[in-house]
Amino acid sequence: MNLKLALYSAIAPTCGLFLSTGLIGFQSLAAAQPVFDAALDNFLGQPPGTIDGLGNGNATEGSAIKQTFSASAGQSVTLDWNFLTNEFTPNTPFNDFAFVSVRPLGGTSTLADTNSRFPLLGNNNRFNSETGYNTFSYQIPTTGTYTIGLGVVDVEDRIVSSGLLVDNVNVGTNGGFETGDFSGWETIGNTSVVDSNFGIDPTEGNSQAYLATVPEPSTILGSMMLLGAGTLLKRTAKCKSGKVKERIG
C-alpha cells in the first residue's frame, strides 16, 4: 500500500394495539439512498471486493465521492477528513469505516473505523462519536491523470449510521465545496454539502462535504412499519388463541 496517512491532530406489544415510542437504531435526516459496496467499488473504478478486502469486515452499503485531476510527479495531495459514527466504539462485529482511494497508482486505504481514537464525544447531535478533523496526504509518484475517491460504509448491518466529512482538498476543482454543491465532483449514495450549521465547523471556508451510510427516513420507517405490522399480527393471533397472557396495572 502506497498511501501515507498523516494524523494532525418496531417493536410490537405482546398483546393489544399500543406500542412503545422507543425505536432502536432509528436514524433521521438522510438525503438519498446509500448503495451496496459492489456499486461503490465500480464507481471508484477499483476491482470488485476492494472495500471488503481492506480488512474491516463485510461492508454492506455506503456513499462515496470522486474527482479526476492532473498532477505532476512529487506533487502532494492533501485533504481534511472527519469520521463520525453512532456505532459503539470500539466495535469489531459492526466496524463501520471511512476510506480513501487514489487511482491508478495509490490504491485504497482505511482512514478510520470504529476501533480508531475518538477524542470528541457528543460534539454533533447526529453522531455519538467523531475522530475530529485529520489530514490525509499522498505524494504523486508519476506525472499523469489520477482519480481521488472518498467513502464511508456500514459493516454487517444497515441500521446504525456513520458518516464522513471532507474539506480542504488541494487538487482538482471545488476542493473546499464553496459552491455549496458537488460541482467538479461525481457522487454516489447519500451525499450533501453542509456548513457549520451541521454542528461541526469546516476546516476551510464555509462548506464541507458530508457522506452518510443511512437510507432515507421513508425507507427506514417503511421497513419498521412492515416489521412491526408482521410482528403485531403474529402476537395478536397469539393473544386470541390464549397463548399469551398480559397483566395490566
Residue pairs with C-beta under 8 A, 6 or more apart in sequence:
1 107
1 109
2 105
2 106
2 107
2 138
2 141
3 100
3 102
3 106
3 107
3 108
3 109
3 136
3 138
4 137
4 138
4 139
5 109
5 111
5 136
5 137
6 134
6 135
6 136
6 137
7 134
7 135
8 134
8 135
9 132
9 133
9 134
9 135
10 19
10 23
10 224
10 225
10 227
10 228
10 231
11 19
11 20
11 22
11 23
11 24
11 228
11 231
12 19
12 228
12 229
12 231
12 232
12 234
12 235
13 19
13 20
13 232
13 235
14 235
14 238
14 239
14 244
14 246
15 235
15 236
15 238
15 239
15 244
15 246
16 239
16 246
17 232
19 228
19 232
23 224
25 159
25 160
26 220
26 224
27 86
27 159
27 160
27 161
27 214
27 215
27 217
27 220
28 126
28 217
29 126
29 217
30 190
30 212
30 214
30 215
30 216
30 217
31 190
31 191
31 192
31 212
31 216
32 189
32 190
32 191
32 216
33 189
33 190
33 215
33 216
33 219
34 61
34 62
34 63
34 154
34 158
34 189
34 190
34 212
34 213
34 214
34 215
35 43
35 61
35 62
35 63
35 188
35 189
36 60
36 61
37 51
37 52
37 59
37 60
37 61
37 62
37 153
38 48
39 188
40 51
40 59
40 62
40 63
40 64
40 151
40 153
40 188
40 189
41 47
41 48
41 49
41 50
41 51
42 48
43 64
43 66
43 149
43 186
43 188
44 50
44 64
44 66
44 101
44 103
44 108
44 147
44 149
44 151
45 103
45 147
46 101
46 103
46 108
50 101
50 108
51 59
51 99
51 108
51 151
51 153
52 58
52 59
54 97
54 99
54 108
54 109
54 110
55 110
56 95
56 97
56 110
56 113
56 155
57 92
57 93
57 94
57 95
57 155
57 156
58 155
58 156
59 97
59 153
59 154
59 155
60 153
60 154
60 155
60 156
60 157
60 158
61 153
61 154
61 158
61 189
61 213
61 215
62 151
62 152
62 153
62 154
62 189
62 211
62 213
63 151
63 152
63 187
63 188
63 189
63 190
63 191
63 211
63 212
63 213
64 149
64 150
64 151
64 152
64 187
64 188
64 189
64 191
64 211
65 149
65 150
65 151
65 166
65 182
65 185
65 186
65 187
65 188
65 191
65 209
65 211
66 101
66 147
66 148
66 149
66 150
66 185
66 186
67 147
67 148
67 169
67 171
67 172
67 173
67 184
67 185
67 186
68 145
68 146
68 147
68 172
69 145
69 146
69 147
69 148
69 171
69 172
70 144
70 145
70 146
71 77
71 140
71 143
71 144
71 145
71 146
71 171
72 140
72 143
73 140
73 141
73 142
73 143
74 139
74 140
75 139
75 140
75 171
76 137
76 138
76 139
76 140
76 170
77 102
77 137
77 138
77 139
77 140
77 146
77 148
77 170
77 171
78 135
78 136
78 137
78 138
78 168
78 169
78 170
79 100
79 135
79 136
79 148
79 150
79 166
79 167
79 168
79 169
79 170
79 175
80 133
80 134
80 135
80 136
80 166
80 167
80 168
80 169
80 203
80 204
81 98
81 100
81 111
81 112
81 133
81 134
81 135
81 136
81 150
81 164
81 165
81 166
81 167
82 130
82 131
82 132
82 133
82 134
82 164
82 165
82 200
83 97
83 98
83 111
83 112
83 113
83 116
83 130
83 131
83 152
83 162
83 163
83 164
84 124
84 126
84 127
84 129
84 130
84 131
84 162
84 163
84 164
84 165
85 96
85 114
85 118
85 127
85 128
85 129
85 130
85 160
85 161
85 162
85 163
86 127
86 128
86 129
86 160
86 161
86 162
87 94
87 95
87 96
87 114
87 160
87 162
88 94
88 114
89 114
89 115
89 116
89 118
89 129
90 114
90 115
91 114
91 115
92 114
92 115
93 155
93 156
94 114
94 154
94 155
94 156
94 157
94 160
95 113
95 114
95 115
95 155
95 156
96 113
96 114
96 152
96 153
96 154
96 155
96 160
96 162
96 213
97 110
97 111
97 112
97 113
97 114
97 152
97 153
97 155
97 162
98 110
98 111
98 112
98 113
98 150
98 151
98 152
98 153
98 162
98 164
98 211
99 108
99 109
99 110
99 111
99 150
99 151
99 152
99 153
100 108
100 109
100 111
100 136
100 148
100 149
100 150
100 151
101 107
101 108
101 109
101 147
101 148
101 149
101 150
101 151
102 138
102 146
102 147
102 148
102 149
103 146
103 147
103 149
104 146
104 147
105 141
105 142
105 146
106 138
106 146
108 149
111 134
111 136
111 150
111 164
112 131
112 134
114 162
116 131
117 131
118 129
118 130
118 131
119 131
119 132
120 129
120 130
120 131
120 132
121 128
121 129
121 130
122 128
123 130
123 199
123 200
124 130
124 198
124 199
124 200
125 199
126 161
126 163
126 198
126 199
127 161
127 162
127 163
130 200
133 165
133 167
133 203
140 146
146 171
148 169
148 171
148 172
150 164
150 166
150 209
150 211
151 164
151 211
152 162
152 163
152 164
152 211
152 212
152 213
153 162
153 213
154 160
154 161
154 162
154 213
158 213
158 215
161 212
161 213
161 214
162 212
162 213
163 210
163 211
163 212
163 213
164 210
164 211
164 212
165 194
165 198
165 200
165 208
165 209
165 210
165 211
166 177
166 208
166 209
166 211
167 176
167 177
167 202
167 203
167 204
167 205
167 207
167 208
167 209
168 175
168 176
168 202
168 203
168 204
169 175
169 176
172 184
172 185
173 183
173 184
174 182
174 183
174 184
174 185
175 204
176 202
176 204
176 205
176 207
176 208
177 193
177 205
177 207
177 208
177 209
178 205
178 206
178 207
179 207
180 193
180 207
181 193
182 191
182 193
182 209
185 209
189 211
189 212
190 211
190 212
190 213
190 214
190 215
191 209
191 210
191 211
191 212
192 209
192 210
193 207
193 208
193 209
193 210
194 207
194 208
194 210
195 202
195 206
195 207
195 208
196 202
196 206
198 208
198 210
200 208
202 208
214 220
235 244
238 244
239 246
